[in-house]
Amino acid sequence: MSTVTVQWLQSIEALQDVPAVQLQWLIDNSDILELAAGDFLVKQGVAHKGTNIILEGRVRLYNQQVNQVTELAILEANTISGYLPYSRGKIANLNGLAITPVRYLCFPVGNIQELSRHFELTEALVHVMTSRVRDFTSFLRQNEKMVALGKLSAGLAHELNNPAAAVVRGASSLKKHLQLLPSGFEEIASMCMQPAEVALVKEKLLAILQQTPSAPLSLLQKSSREDELTDWLDAHNIHNSMALAECFADFDFTVQSLDALASDIPEHYRSAIFNWLHKNLVTEKLVADIEEASRRIAQLVGSVKTFTHMDQGTARQFTNLHEGIDNTLVILGYKLRQGNVQLIKNFDAQLPLIPVVVSEVNQVWTNLIDNALDAMEANGKGVLEITTGLEEGYAKVTITDNGPGIPADVMDRLFEPFFTTKDIGKGTGLGLDIVNNIVKQHKGLVKVTSVPQHTTFTVLLPVII
């Protein structure tokens, strides 16, 4: 295309209703420029030169933080980009790299004031800016949702791994254990105990199993208890004594328990009965372990369902904020343990239900808590404190970590899109921007204060819509 015509500009959807005289004015006051492949149409951190309309070629739009690149779009012919009327973004926050030779119409920034005399043209370009902001915001939301999904998946993978492995391990052990029962049954079946003796042994056994458990034993105490039980079993000629002692210690048996139980069992039957008891207790323990692991999996699935609000709509609902925070902590629980982080919760029990979009607000908690955990990672340990309360008609949630703090020179940029202080691969620079947008959409406010060893993010959400 050697020249730009009014008819060609009218083929661009955004400009099709602009009067021809105004489009001709735009052409007359613009320059036709060229780029070689590899040249920049716009460069991050550099002031916009003007409003650009691509005539020929393709431009790759991307963001770069140190060595981390985020691809955004490919701009082709008929695309309007660069500075637009009334925009506050006079400095480019993205890179536009020509991936083929490019020709474009550039309306210089210096002519923007004169543009205001051409109402329809100004209106069309403002509409382009509005659409671009909307599309960009939608992209940020979707990108951050994928990041949040990644965090959720990582948390679930860690949290589900242990109970799932416990179920598999317990089921395998139980299967092997049940295969041993027939041999023990033959020994029990050959006994000739009187019904009264059997009833008495049963009564004493139930009394032992139903007694109130004592305080959990330390490793040293448990080892000492097992030694005592092993000595007792050996002294009474009970075979398999070490395995029995370990099992009996788990069920809080003592030497006195065994004395009471043995007193009503004929001596020549004791070994068979105690081993029969051991087999049943092992079965009970394996089943209990499988039940606990299954319960843990069900709890995690329930937490995820509540966290994502997958069975509800996207309208605001009066919600217990504590539930969302707790579910977030469940999902990020592996990261707390991995980082050796102490959790302190100061929840206001009188906090009312707050009208929010649950899935969005849970995204706020995920980003802020995850950021706090990342900040403390360098310490090898940390303290995470979460406090809730009321403040002048707002629900107030503060999330505090004792990491190294946020440098003063970056505080003003924390909520900028794509700005991140994290290492390469650990942050997109989208999280806090999304947090800020979600809180603003709820007519709330998010603030941050930071000094070394004390960084606090405060989220204020209105109690009444």
Secondary structure, DSSP 4 states (H G I P E B T S, - for coil): --S--HHHHHTSGGGTTS-HHHHHHHHHT-EEEEE-TT-EEE-TTSB--EEEEEEES-EEEEEEETTEEEEEEEE-TT-EEE--TT-S--B--SEEEESS-EEEEEEEGGGHHHHTT-HHHHHHHHHHHHHHHHHHHHHHHHHHHHHHHHHHHHHHHHHHHHHHHHHHHHHHHHHHHHTTHHHHHHHHHT----HHHHHHHHHHHHHHHTSPP-SPPPHHHHHHHHHHHHHHHHHTT-SSHHHHHHHHHHTT--HHHHHHHHTTS-GGGHHHHHHHHHHHHHHHHHHHHHHHHHHHHHHHHHHHHHHHTTTS-SS-EEE-HHHHHHHHHHHTHHHHHHTTEEEEEE--TTPPPEEE-HHHHHHHHHHHHHHHHHHHGGGT-EEEEEEEEEETTEEEEEEEE-SS---GGGGGGTTSTT---SPTTT--S-HHHHHHHHHHHTT-EEEEEEETTEEEEEEEEES--
